[in-house]
Amino acid sequence: MSRRILVLFCLLITVLLITGSVHAQQPKKVSRIGYLSNTDPAGESTRSEAIRVALRDLGYVEGQNIAIEYRYTEGKRDRAP
């Protein structure tokens, strides 16, 4: 009987050691890019789309591993800062 208890105790210790070393997955890092243009959003659609395509070719997908924040001054210099 004592041998059975010793084997069960060793199994319990082994299971505790294995499960204790498991760590939670870290959340993916999402890079952030700022896009500043001196025109309005309608006039920049082709340029911003080209940037998204180039980033996608490098493995960055907006909403998954990269976030792009768009800002437009619409020709008003005081809005740039």
Phi and psi restraints in degrees (range 20) as a CNS / XPLOR table:
assign (resid 1 and name C) (resid 2 and name N)
       (resid 2 and name CA) (resid 2 and name C) 1.0 -68.8 20.0 2
assign (resid 2 and name N) (resid 2 and name CA)
       (resid 2 and name C) (resid 3 and name N) 1.0 -30.7 20.0 2
assign (resid 2 and name C) (resid 3 and name N)
       (resid 3 and name CA) (resid 3 and name C) 1.0 -65.9 20.0 2
assign (resid 3 and name N) (resid 3 and name CA)
       (resid 3 and name C) (resid 4 and name N) 1.0 -40.9 20.0 2
assign (resid 3 and name C) (resid 4 and name N)
       (resid 4 and name CA) (resid 4 and name C) 1.0 -63.2 20.0 2
assign (resid 4 and name N) (resid 4 and name CA)
       (resid 4 and name C) (resid 5 and name N) 1.0 -41.5 20.0 2
assign (resid 4 and name C) (resid 5 and name N)
       (resid 5 and name CA) (resid 5 and name C) 1.0 -64.6 20.0 2
assign (resid 5 and name N) (resid 5 and name CA)
       (resid 5 and name C) (resid 6 and name N) 1.0 -41.3 20.0 2
assign (resid 5 and name C) (resid 6 and name N)
       (resid 6 and name CA) (resid 6 and name C) 1.0 -63.2 20.0 2
assign (resid 6 and name N) (resid 6 and name CA)
       (resid 6 and name C) (resid 7 and name N) 1.0 -42.6 20.0 2
assign (resid 6 and name C) (resid 7 and name N)
       (resid 7 and name CA) (resid 7 and name C) 1.0 -65.0 20.0 2
assign (resid 7 and name N) (resid 7 and name CA)
       (resid 7 and name C) (resid 8 and name N) 1.0 -44.4 20.0 2
assign (resid 7 and name C) (resid 8 and name N)
       (resid 8 and name CA) (resid 8 and name C) 1.0 -62.8 20.0 2
assign (resid 8 and name N) (resid 8 and name CA)
       (resid 8 and name C) (resid 9 and name N) 1.0 -40.2 20.0 2
assign (resid 8 and name C) (resid 9 and name N)
       (resid 9 and name CA) (resid 9 and name C) 1.0 -63.5 20.0 2
assign (resid 9 and name N) (resid 9 and name CA)
       (resid 9 and name C) (resid 10 and name N) 1.0 -42.9 20.0 2
assign (resid 9 and name C) (resid 10 and name N)
       (resid 10 and name CA) (resid 10 and name C) 1.0 -64.1 20.0 2
assign (resid 10 and name N) (resid 10 and name CA)
       (resid 10 and name C) (resid 11 and name N) 1.0 -40.6 20.0 2
assign (resid 10 and name C) (resid 11 and name N)
       (resid 11 and name CA) (resid 11 and name C) 1.0 -63.5 20.0 2
assign (resid 11 and name N) (resid 11 and name CA)
       (resid 11 and name C) (resid 12 and name N) 1.0 -41.9 20.0 2
assign (resid 11 and name C) (resid 12 and name N)
       (resid 12 and name CA) (resid 12 and name C) 1.0 -62.8 20.0 2
assign (resid 12 and name N) (resid 12 and name CA)
       (resid 12 and name C) (resid 13 and name N) 1.0 -45.0 20.0 2
assign (resid 12 and name C) (resid 13 and name N)
       (resid 13 and name CA) (resid 13 and name C) 1.0 -61.5 20.0 2
assign (resid 13 and name N) (resid 13 and name CA)
       (resid 13 and name C) (resid 14 and name N) 1.0 -42.5 20.0 2
assign (resid 13 and name C) (resid 14 and name N)
       (resid 14 and name CA) (resid 14 and name C) 1.0 -62.6 20.0 2
assign (resid 14 and name N) (resid 14 and name CA)
       (resid 14 and name C) (resid 15 and name N) 1.0 -45.0 20.0 2
assign (resid 14 and name C) (resid 15 and name N)
       (resid 15 and name CA) (resid 15 and name C) 1.0 -63.4 20.0 2
assign (resid 15 and name N) (resid 15 and name CA)
       (resid 15 and name C) (resid 16 and name N) 1.0 -42.7 20.0 2
assign (resid 15 and name C) (resid 16 and name N)
       (resid 16 and name CA) (resid 16 and name C) 1.0 -64.0 20.0 2
assign (resid 16 and name N) (resid 16 and name CA)
       (resid 16 and name C) (resid 17 and name N) 1.0 -39.3 20.0 2
assign (resid 16 and name C) (resid 17 and name N)
       (resid 17 and name CA) (resid 17 and name C) 1.0 -67.2 20.0 2
assign (resid 17 and name N) (resid 17 and name CA)
       (resid 17 and name C) (resid 18 and name N) 1.0 -39.8 20.0 2
assign (resid 17 and name C) (resid 18 and name N)
       (resid 18 and name CA) (resid 18 and name C) 1.0 -68.2 20.0 2
assign (resid 18 and name N) (resid 18 and name CA)
       (resid 18 and name C) (resid 19 and name N) 1.0 -47.4 20.0 2
assign (resid 18 and name C) (resid 19 and name N)
       (resid 19 and name CA) (resid 19 and name C) 1.0 -73.6 20.0 2
assign (resid 19 and name N) (resid 19 and name CA)
       (resid 19 and name C) (resid 20 and name N) 1.0 -25.1 20.0 2
assign (resid 19 and name C) (resid 20 and name N)
       (resid 20 and name CA) (resid 20 and name C) 1.0 -72.3 20.0 2
assign (resid 20 and name N) (resid 20 and name CA)
       (resid 20 and name C) (resid 21 and name N) 1.0 -23.0 20.0 2
assign (resid 20 and name C) (resid 21 and name N)
       (resid 21 and name CA) (resid 21 and name C) 1.0 -91.2 20.0 2
assign (resid 21 and name N) (resid 21 and name CA)
       (resid 21 and name C) (resid 22 and name N) 1.0 -2.4 20.0 2
assign (resid 21 and name C) (resid 22 and name N)
       (resid 22 and name CA) (resid 22 and name C) 1.0 -81.2 20.0 2
assign (resid 22 and name N) (resid 22 and name CA)
       (resid 22 and name C) (resid 23 and name N) 1.0 129.6 20.0 2
assign (resid 22 and name C) (resid 23 and name N)
       (resid 23 and name CA) (resid 23 and name C) 1.0 -111.6 20.0 2
assign (resid 23 and name N) (resid 23 and name CA)
       (resid 23 and name C) (resid 24 and name N) 1.0 153.1 20.0 2
assign (resid 23 and name C) (resid 24 and name N)
       (resid 24 and name CA) (resid 24 and name C) 1.0 -69.9 20.0 2
assign (resid 24 and name N) (resid 24 and name CA)
       (resid 24 and name C) (resid 25 and name N) 1.0 148.9 20.0 2
assign (resid 24 and name C) (resid 25 and name N)
       (resid 25 and name CA) (resid 25 and name C) 1.0 -70.8 20.0 2
assign (resid 25 and name N) (resid 25 and name CA)
       (resid 25 and name C) (resid 26 and name N) 1.0 138.6 20.0 2
assign (resid 25 and name C) (resid 26 and name N)
       (resid 26 and name CA) (resid 26 and name C) 1.0 -78.9 20.0 2
assign (resid 26 and name N) (resid 26 and name CA)
       (resid 26 and name C) (resid 27 and name N) 1.0 143.8 20.0 2
assign (resid 26 and name C) (resid 27 and name N)
       (resid 27 and name CA) (resid 27 and name C) 1.0 -65.8 20.0 2
assign (resid 27 and name N) (resid 27 and name CA)
       (resid 27 and name C) (resid 28 and name N) 1.0 147.9 20.0 2
assign (resid 27 and name C) (resid 28 and name N)
       (resid 28 and name CA) (resid 28 and name C) 1.0 -65.6 20.0 2
assign (resid 28 and name N) (resid 28 and name CA)
       (resid 28 and name C) (resid 29 and name N) 1.0 142.8 20.0 2
assign (resid 28 and name C) (resid 29 and name N)
       (resid 29 and name CA) (resid 29 and name C) 1.0 -79.6 20.0 2
assign (resid 29 and name N) (resid 29 and name CA)
       (resid 29 and name C) (resid 30 and name N) 1.0 129.2 20.0 2
assign (resid 29 and name C) (resid 30 and name N)
       (resid 30 and name CA) (resid 30 and name C) 1.0 -106.5 20.0 2
assign (resid 30 and name N) (resid 30 and name CA)
       (resid 30 and name C) (resid 31 and name N) 1.0 115.1 20.0 2
assign (resid 30 and name C) (resid 31 and name N)
       (resid 31 and name CA) (resid 31 and name C) 1.0 -74.3 20.0 2
assign (resid 31 and name N) (resid 31 and name CA)
       (resid 31 and name C) (resid 32 and name N) 1.0 152.1 20.0 2
assign (resid 31 and name C) (resid 32 and name N)
       (resid 32 and name CA) (resid 32 and name C) 1.0 -125.2 20.0 2
assign (resid 32 and name N) (resid 32 and name CA)
       (resid 32 and name C) (resid 33 and name N) 1.0 131.8 20.0 2
assign (resid 32 and name C) (resid 33 and name N)
       (resid 33 and name CA) (resid 33 and name C) 1.0 -121.1 20.0 2
assign (resid 33 and name N) (resid 33 and name CA)
       (resid 33 and name C) (resid 34 and name N) 1.0 136.1 20.0 2
assign (resid 33 and name C) (resid 34 and name N)
       (resid 34 and name CA) (resid 34 and name C) 1.0 -99.8 20.0 2
assign (resid 34 and name N) (resid 34 and name CA)
       (resid 34 and name C) (resid 35 and name N) 1.0 132.1 20.0 2
assign (resid 34 and name C) (resid 35 and name N)
       (resid 35 and name CA) (resid 35 and name C) 1.0 -117.7 20.0 2
assign (resid 35 and name N) (resid 35 and name CA)
       (resid 35 and name C) (resid 36 and name N) 1.0 112.0 20.0 2
assign (resid 35 and name C) (resid 36 and name N)
       (resid 36 and name CA) (resid 36 and name C) 1.0 -115.6 20.0 2
assign (resid 36 and name N) (resid 36 and name CA)
       (resid 36 and name C) (resid 37 and name N) 1.0 128.8 20.0 2
assign (resid 36 and name C) (resid 37 and name N)
       (resid 37 and name CA) (resid 37 and name C) 1.0 -132.8 20.0 2
assign (resid 37 and name N) (resid 37 and name CA)
       (resid 37 and name C) (resid 38 and name N) 1.0 148.6 20.0 2
assign (resid 37 and name C) (resid 38 and name N)
       (resid 38 and name CA) (resid 38 and name C) 1.0 -90.9 20.0 2
assign (resid 38 and name N) (resid 38 and name CA)
       (resid 38 and name C) (resid 39 and name N) 1.0 6.9 20.0 2
assign (resid 38 and name C) (resid 39 and name N)
       (resid 39 and name CA) (resid 39 and name C) 1.0 -112.3 20.0 2
assign (resid 39 and name N) (resid 39 and name CA)
       (resid 39 and name C) (resid 40 and name N) 1.0 -166.2 20.0 2
assign (resid 39 and name C) (resid 40 and name N)
       (resid 40 and name CA) (resid 40 and name C) 1.0 -97.7 20.0 2
assign (resid 40 and name N) (resid 40 and name CA)
       (resid 40 and name C) (resid 41 and name N) 1.0 165.3 20.0 2
assign (resid 40 and name C) (resid 41 and name N)
       (resid 41 and name CA) (resid 41 and name C) 1.0 -59.8 20.0 2
assign (resid 41 and name N) (resid 41 and name CA)
       (resid 41 and name C) (resid 42 and name N) 1.0 -34.6 20.0 2
assign (resid 41 and name C) (resid 42 and name N)
       (resid 42 and name CA) (resid 42 and name C) 1.0 -66.1 20.0 2
assign (resid 42 and name N) (resid 42 and name CA)
       (resid 42 and name C) (resid 43 and name N) 1.0 -36.6 20.0 2
assign (resid 42 and name C) (resid 43 and name N)
       (resid 43 and name CA) (resid 43 and name C) 1.0 -78.3 20.0 2
assign (resid 43 and name N) (resid 43 and name CA)
       (resid 43 and name C) (resid 44 and name N) 1.0 -14.4 20.0 2
assign (resid 43 and name C) (resid 44 and name N)
       (resid 44 and name CA) (resid 44 and name C) 1.0 -103.4 20.0 2
assign (resid 44 and name N) (resid 44 and name CA)
       (resid 44 and name C) (resid 45 and name N) 1.0 2.9 20.0 2
assign (resid 44 and name C) (resid 45 and name N)
       (resid 45 and name CA) (resid 45 and name C) 1.0 -60.9 20.0 2
assign (resid 45 and name N) (resid 45 and name CA)
       (resid 45 and name C) (resid 46 and name N) 1.0 -39.9 20.0 2
assign (resid 45 and name C) (resid 46 and name N)
       (resid 46 and name CA) (resid 46 and name C) 1.0 -70.9 20.0 2
assign (resid 46 and name N) (resid 46 and name CA)
       (resid 46 and name C) (resid 47 and name N) 1.0 -38.3 20.0 2
assign (resid 46 and name C) (resid 47 and name N)
       (resid 47 and name CA) (resid 47 and name C) 1.0 -68.8 20.0 2
assign (resid 47 and name N) (resid 47 and name CA)
       (resid 47 and name C) (resid 48 and name N) 1.0 -45.2 20.0 2
assign (resid 47 and name C) (resid 48 and name N)
       (resid 48 and name CA) (resid 48 and name C) 1.0 -68.0 20.0 2
assign (resid 48 and name N) (resid 48 and name CA)
       (resid 48 and name C) (resid 49 and name N) 1.0 -32.9 20.0 2
assign (resid 48 and name C) (resid 49 and name N)
       (resid 49 and name CA) (resid 49 and name C) 1.0 -66.1 20.0 2
assign (resid 49 and name N) (resid 49 and name CA)
       (resid 49 and name C) (resid 50 and name N) 1.0 -38.8 20.0 2
assign (resid 49 and name C) (resid 50 and name N)
       (resid 50 and name CA) (resid 50 and name C) 1.0 -63.2 20.0 2
assign (resid 50 and name N) (resid 50 and name CA)
       (resid 50 and name C) (resid 51 and name N) 1.0 -37.5 20.0 2
assign (resid 50 and name C) (resid 51 and name N)
       (resid 51 and name CA) (resid 51 and name C) 1.0 -66.6 20.0 2
assign (resid 51 and name N) (resid 51 and name CA)
       (resid 51 and name C) (resid 52 and name N) 1.0 -42.3 20.0 2
assign (resid 51 and name C) (resid 52 and name N)
       (resid 52 and name CA) (resid 52 and name C) 1.0 -62.2 20.0 2
assign (resid 52 and name N) (resid 52 and name CA)
       (resid 52 and name C) (resid 53 and name N) 1.0 -39.6 20.0 2
assign (resid 52 and name C) (resid 53 and name N)
       (resid 53 and name CA) (resid 53 and name C) 1.0 -66.0 20.0 2
assign (resid 53 and name N) (resid 53 and name CA)
       (resid 53 and name C) (resid 54 and name N) 1.0 -42.7 20.0 2
assign (resid 53 and name C) (resid 54 and name N)
       (resid 54 and name CA) (resid 54 and name C) 1.0 -63.7 20.0 2
assign (resid 54 and name N) (resid 54 and name CA)
       (resid 54 and name C) (resid 55 and name N) 1.0 -40.7 20.0 2
assign (resid 54 and name C) (resid 55 and name N)
       (resid 55 and name CA) (resid 55 and name C) 1.0 -65.5 20.0 2
assign (resid 55 and name N) (resid 55 and name CA)
       (resid 55 and name C) (resid 56 and name N) 1.0 -38.9 20.0 2
assign (resid 55 and name C) (resid 56 and name N)
       (resid 56 and name CA) (resid 56 and name C) 1.0 -62.7 20.0 2
assign (resid 56 and name N) (resid 56 and name CA)
       (resid 56 and name C) (resid 57 and name N) 1.0 -38.4 20.0 2
assign (resid 56 and name C) (resid 57 and name N)
       (resid 57 and name CA) (resid 57 and name C) 1.0 -63.6 20.0 2
assign (resid 57 and name N) (resid 57 and name CA)
       (resid 57 and name C) (resid 58 and name N) 1.0 -27.3 20.0 2
assign (resid 57 and name C) (resid 58 and name N)
       (resid 58 and name CA) (resid 58 and name C) 1.0 -87.9 20.0 2
assign (resid 58 and name N) (resid 58 and name CA)
       (resid 58 and name C) (resid 59 and name N) 1.0 -0.6 20.0 2
assign (resid 58 and name C) (resid 59 and name N)
       (resid 59 and name CA) (resid 59 and name C) 1.0 100.4 20.0 2
assign (resid 59 and name N) (resid 59 and name CA)
       (resid 59 and name C) (resid 60 and name N) 1.0 5.8 20.0 2
assign (resid 59 and name C) (resid 60 and name N)
       (resid 60 and name CA) (resid 60 and name C) 1.0 -99.0 20.0 2
assign (resid 60 and name N) (resid 60 and name CA)
       (resid 60 and name C) (resid 61 and name N) 1.0 125.8 20.0 2
assign (resid 60 and name C) (resid 61 and name N)
       (resid 61 and name CA) (resid 61 and name C) 1.0 -119.8 20.0 2
assign (resid 61 and name N) (resid 61 and name CA)
       (resid 61 and name C) (resid 62 and name N) 1.0 123.2 20.0 2
assign (resid 61 and name C) (resid 62 and name N)
       (resid 62 and name CA) (resid 62 and name C) 1.0 -62.2 20.0 2
assign (resid 62 and name N) (resid 62 and name CA)
       (resid 62 and name C) (resid 63 and name N) 1.0 130.3 20.0 2
assign (resid 62 and name C) (resid 63 and name N)
       (resid 63 and name CA) (resid 63 and name C) 1.0 94.3 20.0 2
assign (resid 63 and name N) (resid 63 and name CA)
       (resid 63 and name C) (resid 64 and name N) 1.0 -14.8 20.0 2
assign (resid 63 and name C) (resid 64 and name N)
       (resid 64 and name CA) (resid 64 and name C) 1.0 -108.9 20.0 2
assign (resid 64 and name N) (resid 64 and name CA)
       (resid 64 and name C) (resid 65 and name N) 1.0 -60.2 20.0 2
assign (resid 64 and name C) (resid 65 and name N)
       (resid 65 and name CA) (resid 65 and name C) 1.0 -127.4 20.0 2
assign (resid 65 and name N) (resid 65 and name CA)
       (resid 65 and name C) (resid 66 and name N) 1.0 11.2 20.0 2
assign (resid 65 and name C) (resid 66 and name N)
       (resid 66 and name CA) (resid 66 and name C) 1.0 -151.6 20.0 2
assign (resid 66 and name N) (resid 66 and name CA)
       (resid 66 and name C) (resid 67 and name N) 1.0 145.6 20.0 2
assign (resid 66 and name C) (resid 67 and name N)
       (resid 67 and name CA) (resid 67 and name C) 1.0 -125.2 20.0 2
assign (resid 67 and name N) (resid 67 and name CA)
       (resid 67 and name C) (resid 68 and name N) 1.0 131.1 20.0 2
assign (resid 67 and name C) (resid 68 and name N)
       (resid 68 and name CA) (resid 68 and name C) 1.0 -114.1 20.0 2
assign (resid 68 and name N) (resid 68 and name CA)
       (resid 68 and name C) (resid 69 and name N) 1.0 126.2 20.0 2
assign (resid 68 and name C) (resid 69 and name N)
       (resid 69 and name CA) (resid 69 and name C) 1.0 -106.3 20.0 2
assign (resid 69 and name N) (resid 69 and name CA)
       (resid 69 and name C) (resid 70 and name N) 1.0 120.8 20.0 2
assign (resid 69 and name C) (resid 70 and name N)
       (resid 70 and name CA) (resid 70 and name C) 1.0 -98.1 20.0 2
assign (resid 70 and name N) (resid 70 and name CA)
       (resid 70 and name C) (resid 71 and name N) 1.0 134.9 20.0 2
assign (resid 70 and name C) (resid 71 and name N)
       (resid 71 and name CA) (resid 71 and name C) 1.0 -135.8 20.0 2
assign (resid 71 and name N) (resid 71 and name CA)
       (resid 71 and name C) (resid 72 and name N) 1.0 136.4 20.0 2
assign (resid 71 and name C) (resid 72 and name N)
       (resid 72 and name CA) (resid 72 and name C) 1.0 -127.2 20.0 2
assign (resid 72 and name N) (resid 72 and name CA)
       (resid 72 and name C) (resid 73 and name N) 1.0 132.5 20.0 2
assign (resid 72 and name C) (resid 73 and name N)
       (resid 73 and name CA) (resid 73 and name C) 1.0 -88.2 20.0 2
assign (resid 73 and name N) (resid 73 and name CA)
       (resid 73 and name C) (resid 74 and name N) 1.0 -17.6 20.0 2
assign (resid 73 and name C) (resid 74 and name N)
       (resid 74 and name CA) (resid 74 and name C) 1.0 54.0 20.0 2
assign (resid 74 and name N) (resid 74 and name CA)
       (resid 74 and name C) (resid 75 and name N) 1.0 40.0 20.0 2
assign (resid 74 and name C) (resid 75 and name N)
       (resid 75 and name CA) (resid 75 and name C) 1.0 80.7 20.0 2
assign (resid 75 and name N) (resid 75 and name CA)
       (resid 75 and name C) (resid 76 and name N) 1.0 2.9 20.0 2
assign (resid 75 and name C) (resid 76 and name N)
       (resid 76 and name CA) (resid 76 and name C) 1.0 -103.1 20.0 2
assign (resid 76 and name N) (resid 76 and name CA)
       (resid 76 and name C) (resid 77 and name N) 1.0 108.4 20.0 2
assign (resid 76 and name C) (resid 77 and name N)
       (resid 77 and name CA) (resid 77 and name C) 1.0 -61.0 20.0 2
assign (resid 77 and name N) (resid 77 and name CA)
       (resid 77 and name C) (resid 78 and name N) 1.0 -30.8 20.0 2
assign (resid 77 and name C) (resid 78 and name N)
       (resid 78 and name CA) (resid 78 and name C) 1.0 -68.9 20.0 2
assign (resid 78 and name N) (resid 78 and name CA)
       (resid 78 and name C) (resid 79 and name N) 1.0 -13.9 20.0 2
assign (resid 78 and name C) (resid 79 and name N)
       (resid 79 and name CA) (resid 79 and name C) 1.0 -86.9 20.0 2
assign (resid 79 and name N) (resid 79 and name CA)
       (resid 79 and name C) (resid 80 and name N) 1.0 -11.3 20.0 2
assign (resid 79 and name C) (resid 80 and name N)
       (resid 80 and name CA) (resid 80 and name C) 1.0 -62.5 20.0 2
assign (resid 80 and name N) (resid 80 and name CA)
       (resid 80 and name C) (resid 81 and name N) 1.0 -44.0 20.0 2
